[in-house]
């Protein structure tokens, strides 16, 4: 689901609304 959304929206934008996915693996926020 993350990859699909990233393809539609830019990485920066997809990284913000999806912190639960990236934050879980790496502390982004």
Helices and strands as residue ranges (DSSP letters): H 2-8, H 11-17, H 19-25
